[in-house]
Amino acid sequence: MPEAVQYPELAAQLAAYYSAKIANGAPVKVTAMTRIPGGASRETYSVDAEIDGTSRGLILRRDPAASLIDTDRAVEFAAIGSVYGHSGLPVPEAIALETDPEPLGGAFFLMSRIDGGTPLNPFRIQDIDPHRASIGQQFFRHLGMISAVEAEKSALAGLIDLPDPALCWQRELDYWAGEIAKDQAHPEPIAEAAIRWLRANPPPPAQRLSVVHGDYRSGNFLHDGAGNITAILDWEMAHIGDPYEDLAWATDPLWCGGEKTLAAGFLPWPDAIAIWQESSGCRFDPAAFEWWSIFSSVKGLAIWISAAKAYAEGENDDPILAWSGWFTHAAHDLILASRLAPKFGVEVPA
């Protein structure tokens, strides 16, 4: 293998698999393979391959020994397939899914690589200036377009049960509250107070069932530096549910880069909501948004608590898990406390 291939054994295994299972025996050579850091639930590799003499860029997503989030690779694969080619959404093509760990040392799937973009650091949104408004318009338009996909006819619907529109909230809250209870190293009083409030004040039923990305936010897309979003990434938490779940997570204060007066750190709130409404076909409901916004911070805490446990117990030594268990955990505690205080009659200092 050339020096550019950082993982020669894995590269050789992938070339053999691709030739036998996808290319009908045509010669396949991996010319470059590099690890992309930061994935929460998959090991992610960028791959350059020559397939019967034709160059192709690929992304390999392989299950690690332990991950921050327990997800089903088949669901992620189906989610990408559900939105690929839909109204021009910048989403990679889903190529192959393999549930047998033997060929590559872990179950995996392959998708095409979209070149020509870099990720945005959600804590440095100013890096995209002077293209912030352009990126923001695309960000909320793409989010609405995902929500507009007919969930009942999607590839996802063939793998998972369709929830009752009136109970989407309960399914998600039960799951993430369960993760907190299972993985917490100590009592989490702010999270518990939020969970009690959420159960006592359920949101309106979902206006429609939608494909929910699950982690749509700044940091999970690529941009070209000239004001264009080139790819929407990280579909491992995708499911079918209430479109407000994605809208609330995308605009959670943690991801706004300190720009609290701008939705997701990009646009004035009225502009962002108008774009989302037009592209999703949903009507903005302040009560639904309020519930899902508080839920988003609980969901965040659950992820950071699980990250801390995985790192502390040696299941995964990626430093991002330690950082998540400290910094983002503390940030979401503060966000939730400030949101809950007025609801419990506590005055928050200015």
Backbone torsions as a table, in degrees:
resi	resn	phi	psi	omega
1	MET	NA	145.4	176.8
2	PRO	-64.8	162.8	-179.6
3	GLU	-61.7	-26.4	-178.3
4	ALA	-63.9	-21.0	-179.7
5	VAL	-84.1	105.9	-177.0
6	GLN	-77.2	-20.1	-177.0
7	TYR	-126.8	74.5	-170.5
8	PRO	-61.7	-38.3	-179.2
9	GLU	-66.4	-47.2	178.3
10	LEU	-63.0	-39.5	179.3
11	ALA	-61.9	-42.0	179.1
12	ALA	-65.3	-40.2	178.8
13	GLN	-64.0	-42.2	-179.7
14	LEU	-66.0	-41.6	179.1
15	ALA	-60.8	-43.2	-180.0
16	ALA	-64.7	-42.5	-179.6
17	TYR	-64.3	-46.7	-176.9
18	TYR	-61.8	-42.5	179.8
19	SER	-61.4	-46.3	-174.6
20	ALA	-75.8	-40.4	-169.8
21	LYS	-99.7	-23.5	-173.2
22	ILE	-119.2	-40.5	-172.8
23	ALA	-96.3	12.8	176.9
24	ASN	54.8	38.4	175.5
25	GLY	87.1	-1.0	178.2
26	ALA	-66.3	150.6	-179.1
27	PRO	-65.3	136.8	179.5
28	VAL	-131.4	132.4	178.6
29	LYS	-131.6	125.6	174.3
30	VAL	-86.7	118.2	-177.0
31	THR	-98.3	-17.6	176.5
32	ALA	-156.2	140.3	176.0
33	MET	-148.4	120.4	179.4
34	THR	-130.6	146.9	178.9
35	ARG	-82.3	133.9	175.3
36	ILE	-97.7	119.0	-174.9
37	PRO	-76.8	160.6	166.6
38	GLY	98.8	-7.2	179.6
39	GLY	-64.4	136.7	-176.0
40	ALA	-80.5	-33.6	-172.0
41	SER	-132.5	0.3	176.2
42	ARG	-139.0	149.7	164.3
43	GLU	-78.7	129.1	-174.8
44	THR	-118.9	131.3	-178.0
45	TYR	-128.3	138.5	171.0
46	SER	-93.4	131.0	-172.2
47	VAL	-127.9	132.5	167.2
48	ASP	-105.1	126.9	-177.7
49	ALA	-131.6	150.7	170.2
50	GLU	-111.5	116.2	-176.0
51	ILE	-112.9	105.7	-176.5
52	ASP	53.3	40.3	176.9
53	GLY	87.8	-4.6	-179.5
54	THR	-105.9	129.4	-178.6
55	SER	-76.5	141.0	177.1
56	ARG	-148.6	136.1	175.2
57	GLY	-92.2	133.6	-177.5
58	LEU	-129.1	159.0	168.4
59	ILE	-121.2	126.5	176.2
60	LEU	-103.9	127.9	176.5
61	ARG	-118.4	110.3	-174.9
62	ARG	-116.9	141.9	178.2
63	ASP	-68.3	131.3	174.7
64	PRO	-87.1	178.1	177.4
65	ALA	-63.3	-37.9	176.7
66	ALA	-145.1	146.8	-178.4
67	SER	-131.4	163.7	179.8
68	LEU	-69.2	-34.9	-177.1
69	ILE	-128.2	133.7	175.7
70	ASP	-81.4	113.7	-179.0
71	THR	-136.3	160.4	-179.8
72	ASP	-100.3	119.8	-177.4
73	ARG	-61.6	-31.5	179.5
74	ALA	-66.7	-34.2	178.2
75	VAL	-68.7	-43.4	177.6
76	GLU	-60.7	-43.4	179.8
77	PHE	-61.2	-43.9	-179.9
78	ALA	-68.2	-34.6	179.4
79	ALA	-63.7	-43.6	178.4
80	ILE	-63.6	-43.0	178.0
81	GLY	-63.9	-29.0	-178.8
82	SER	-69.4	-29.7	-175.0
83	VAL	-110.9	-10.7	-178.8
84	TYR	-59.9	128.0	179.0
85	GLY	79.4	1.1	-177.4
86	HIS	-81.0	110.9	174.8
87	SER	51.5	31.6	176.3
88	GLY	78.7	16.3	176.6
89	LEU	-60.3	133.6	-179.7
90	PRO	-79.6	81.6	-175.8
91	VAL	-127.7	137.8	-179.7
92	PRO	-69.3	159.4	176.2
93	GLU	-79.1	131.3	174.8
94	ALA	-80.5	121.9	-171.5
95	ILE	-101.8	-50.9	-174.8
96	ALA	-154.3	143.8	176.4
97	LEU	-121.2	130.9	179.7
98	GLU	-130.6	115.4	-179.6
99	THR	-91.2	-12.8	177.8
100	ASP	-79.9	122.0	-179.0
101	PRO	-74.0	-11.0	-171.9
102	GLU	-64.0	-47.3	-173.8
103	PRO	-60.0	-38.4	-174.8
104	LEU	-124.5	11.3	179.8
105	GLY	79.4	14.2	179.1
106	GLY	173.3	147.0	176.0
107	ALA	-59.1	150.7	-173.4
108	PHE	-158.1	170.0	164.0
109	PHE	-143.6	160.4	-179.0
110	LEU	-116.6	142.3	171.9
111	MET	-140.9	164.0	177.9
112	SER	-68.8	155.4	177.1
113	ARG	-101.6	130.5	174.9
114	ILE	-95.6	113.7	-177.9
115	ASP	-90.9	166.3	174.7
116	GLY	92.1	27.0	179.1
117	GLY	-151.1	159.9	176.2
118	THR	-128.8	151.6	178.5
119	PRO	-74.4	155.0	175.8
120	LEU	-98.6	130.6	173.8
121	ASN	-73.2	117.4	-176.3
122	PRO	-64.6	-15.2	178.5
123	PHE	-96.6	3.4	177.1
124	ARG	-138.2	55.1	-177.4
125	ILE	-62.5	-25.5	179.1
126	GLN	-61.2	-15.9	-179.9
127	ASP	-63.0	-21.0	-179.0
128	ILE	-91.5	-3.4	175.8
129	ASP	-60.2	141.3	8.4
130	PRO	-92.6	24.3	-175.3
131	HIS	-102.8	16.2	-174.1
132	ARG	-59.4	-45.3	-177.9
133	ALA	-65.6	-42.0	179.8
134	SER	-63.5	-45.5	177.3
135	ILE	-61.9	-42.7	-179.0
136	GLY	-62.6	-40.7	178.6
137	GLN	-61.6	-44.2	177.7
138	GLN	-66.4	-40.2	-178.8
139	PHE	-56.3	-48.6	-177.9
140	PHE	-79.5	-29.3	175.6
141	ARG	-67.4	-45.1	178.2
142	HIS	-62.8	-39.6	178.7
143	LEU	-61.1	-44.6	177.6
144	GLY	-63.9	-36.6	179.4
145	MET	-65.6	-37.3	175.7
146	ILE	-63.0	-44.1	179.8
147	SER	-64.9	-24.8	-178.1
148	ALA	-81.4	-11.9	177.3
149	VAL	-61.5	134.1	-179.6
150	GLU	-70.3	101.2	-174.0
151	ALA	-60.1	-39.7	-176.0
152	GLU	-64.7	-23.3	-179.3
153	LYS	-103.8	5.6	-175.7
154	SER	-82.9	163.8	175.0
155	ALA	-61.6	-29.1	177.9
156	LEU	-61.4	-38.0	-176.9
157	ALA	-63.2	-21.4	177.5
158	GLY	-79.9	-8.9	-176.3
159	LEU	-112.6	-29.9	-174.1
160	ILE	-127.7	156.7	179.3
161	ASP	-71.6	144.1	175.1
162	LEU	-81.3	126.2	-179.9
163	PRO	-76.2	160.0	170.8
164	ASP	-69.1	125.8	-179.1
165	PRO	-54.0	-28.7	-179.9
166	ALA	-79.2	-11.0	-174.2
167	LEU	-123.8	12.7	176.2
168	CYS	-55.5	-42.1	-177.7
169	TRP	-60.2	-42.5	-175.6
170	GLN	-67.5	-41.2	178.6
171	ARG	-59.8	-46.8	-178.1
172	GLU	-69.2	-42.4	179.8
173	LEU	-64.7	-42.4	178.1
174	ASP	-58.9	-43.1	-177.4
175	TYR	-64.4	-52.5	-173.5
176	TRP	-73.3	-32.9	173.4
177	ALA	-63.6	-37.3	176.6
178	GLY	-64.4	-37.5	176.9
179	GLU	-64.0	-39.9	177.5
180	ILE	-63.4	-46.7	-179.4
181	ALA	-62.3	-36.0	-176.7
182	LYS	-75.7	-37.4	-168.2
183	ASP	-108.4	-8.1	-175.6
184	GLN	-65.2	135.9	178.0
185	ALA	-86.9	-14.8	-179.6
186	HIS	-158.2	166.9	179.1
187	PRO	-56.8	144.2	-179.5
188	GLU	-120.7	78.2	-172.1
189	PRO	-63.3	-35.5	-179.7
190	ILE	-68.1	-44.3	177.4
191	ALA	-61.0	-42.9	-178.7
192	GLU	-64.9	-39.0	177.5
193	ALA	-63.5	-41.0	178.8
194	ALA	-64.7	-42.2	-180.0
195	ILE	-62.7	-42.0	178.0
196	ARG	-61.6	-43.2	-180.0
197	TRP	-64.9	-42.8	-179.0
198	LEU	-62.4	-40.5	179.2
199	ARG	-68.1	-34.4	-177.5
200	ALA	-80.4	-14.8	-176.0
201	ASN	-133.5	65.1	-175.8
202	PRO	-62.3	152.9	-179.0
203	PRO	-80.5	170.6	172.1
204	PRO	-61.4	155.9	175.7
205	PRO	-57.9	152.1	178.0
206	ALA	-58.6	135.0	177.3
207	GLN	-65.0	-28.1	175.8
208	ARG	-161.1	160.1	170.1
209	LEU	-85.4	131.3	-176.3
210	SER	-129.5	159.1	164.7
211	VAL	-68.6	123.2	179.7
212	VAL	-107.4	120.2	179.0
213	HIS	-61.7	-44.8	176.2
214	GLY	95.3	-24.4	179.3
215	ASP	-146.0	38.8	-179.7
216	TYR	-78.9	116.8	-175.4
217	ARG	-168.4	170.7	170.1
218	SER	-62.1	137.8	-175.3
219	GLY	103.1	-19.1	-179.6
220	ASN	-113.1	33.9	169.6
221	PHE	-144.2	163.7	174.1
222	LEU	-106.8	148.1	175.8
223	HIS	-135.7	157.9	-172.1
224	ASP	-95.2	4.3	-179.4
225	GLY	82.1	-3.7	-179.3
226	ALA	-120.2	17.6	175.9
227	GLY	95.9	16.5	-178.5
228	ASN	-122.1	130.8	171.0
229	ILE	-80.0	125.0	-175.1
230	THR	-104.3	-19.4	-179.0
231	ALA	-160.5	141.4	172.4
232	ILE	-102.7	125.5	-169.9
233	LEU	-110.4	173.5	164.9
234	ASP	57.2	74.0	-178.9
235	TRP	-97.1	16.5	-171.7
236	GLU	-68.6	-16.6	-179.8
237	MET	-104.4	14.2	-176.2
238	ALA	-66.0	148.6	177.4
239	HIS	-163.8	-172.6	175.8
240	ILE	-110.9	131.1	-177.3
241	GLY	-174.0	-150.2	-177.5
242	ASP	-84.0	127.2	-179.4
243	PRO	-61.1	-20.9	177.7
244	TYR	-65.4	-22.8	178.0
245	GLU	-61.2	-44.4	179.1
246	ASP	-69.0	-42.5	-179.4
247	LEU	-60.7	-42.1	-178.6
248	ALA	-68.8	-43.0	179.5
249	TRP	-65.5	-40.3	-179.7
250	ALA	-62.5	-30.1	-176.6
251	THR	-107.0	12.0	176.7
252	ASP	-56.9	138.7	-177.4
253	PRO	-55.3	-25.2	179.8
254	LEU	-61.2	-30.6	-173.1
255	TRP	-98.9	7.5	-172.7
256	CYS	-92.8	2.6	177.7
257	GLY	62.8	28.0	179.8
258	GLY	83.4	-3.3	-178.9
259	GLU	-92.7	75.1	-172.0
260	LYS	-68.5	-20.2	179.8
261	THR	-83.6	-5.9	179.9
262	LEU	-114.1	135.8	177.7
263	ALA	-65.0	121.7	-177.5
264	ALA	59.2	15.3	-178.6
265	GLY	80.3	8.4	-173.5
266	PHE	-110.9	-53.5	-168.6
267	LEU	-129.8	155.0	168.1
268	PRO	-55.6	142.4	-174.5
269	TRP	-54.2	-45.8	-179.5
270	PRO	-59.6	-37.5	179.3
271	ASP	-66.6	-45.4	-178.4
272	ALA	-62.5	-45.5	-178.4
273	ILE	-66.5	-37.9	179.0
274	ALA	-62.9	-42.8	178.7
275	ILE	-64.0	-44.6	-179.4
276	TRP	-62.3	-43.7	179.7
277	GLN	-61.7	-44.8	-176.8
278	GLU	-64.5	-43.0	-175.4
279	SER	-82.5	-24.5	-179.4
280	SER	-91.2	-26.3	-173.7
281	GLY	79.9	5.9	179.0
282	CYS	-91.9	153.2	174.4
283	ARG	-96.8	130.6	-178.7
284	PHE	-69.4	128.6	-179.5
285	ASP	-122.8	110.2	-177.7
286	PRO	-57.6	-35.7	-179.0
287	ALA	-67.3	-42.3	178.0
288	ALA	-64.7	-43.3	-178.5
289	PHE	-64.5	-39.0	178.9
290	GLU	-60.8	-46.2	-178.7
291	TRP	-63.5	-49.0	-176.2
292	TRP	-69.1	-25.5	177.0
293	SER	-68.6	-43.5	177.1
294	ILE	-67.0	-41.6	176.6
295	PHE	-56.7	-39.8	-177.2
296	SER	-58.0	-40.0	179.6
297	SER	-70.6	-31.6	173.6
298	VAL	-66.5	-44.8	176.4
299	LYS	-58.0	-44.4	177.1
300	GLY	-58.5	-46.8	179.1
301	LEU	-59.1	-40.7	179.4
302	ALA	-60.2	-41.4	179.9
303	ILE	-65.8	-44.4	-178.2
304	TRP	-68.9	-35.2	177.4
305	ILE	-65.1	-43.0	177.8
306	SER	-65.4	-36.7	178.1
307	ALA	-62.1	-45.8	-179.3
308	ALA	-61.3	-41.0	179.8
309	LYS	-64.4	-46.0	-178.8
310	ALA	-60.2	-40.2	-179.9
311	TYR	-71.7	-44.8	-177.1
312	ALA	-63.8	-33.3	-177.9
313	GLU	-91.3	4.6	175.9
314	GLY	75.3	15.3	179.0
315	GLU	-73.8	-27.8	-179.2
316	ASN	-151.5	123.1	-175.5
317	ASP	-98.6	15.6	177.4
318	ASP	-66.9	123.7	-178.1
319	PRO	-59.4	-22.1	179.9
320	ILE	-61.4	-28.9	178.9
321	LEU	-70.5	-40.2	177.5
322	ALA	-64.2	-43.5	178.9
323	TRP	-62.3	-42.5	179.6
324	SER	-63.2	-40.3	-179.6
325	GLY	-69.0	-13.1	179.3
326	TRP	-109.4	-68.0	-169.3
327	PHE	-69.3	-55.4	-175.4
328	THR	-71.0	-28.8	173.8
329	HIS	-60.6	-49.0	179.6
330	ALA	-63.2	-39.1	179.9
331	ALA	-62.8	-44.0	-179.1
332	HIS	-72.8	-29.9	171.9
333	ASP	-58.4	-46.9	-179.3
334	LEU	-66.0	-41.7	178.5
335	ILE	-60.4	-47.0	-179.3
336	LEU	-65.4	-42.5	-179.0
337	ALA	-59.7	-42.3	-179.3
338	SER	-69.3	-32.8	178.6
339	ARG	-73.9	-35.6	-175.3
340	LEU	-82.2	-30.6	-172.8
341	ALA	-51.1	-50.2	179.5
342	PRO	-63.0	-30.6	-179.1
343	LYS	-70.4	-22.9	177.9
344	PHE	-105.8	16.0	176.0
345	GLY	75.1	22.9	-179.2
346	VAL	-103.6	130.1	179.0
347	GLU	-80.3	128.6	-179.7
348	VAL	-94.9	127.0	178.5
349	PRO	-60.6	145.4	-179.9
350	ALA	-68.7	NA	NA
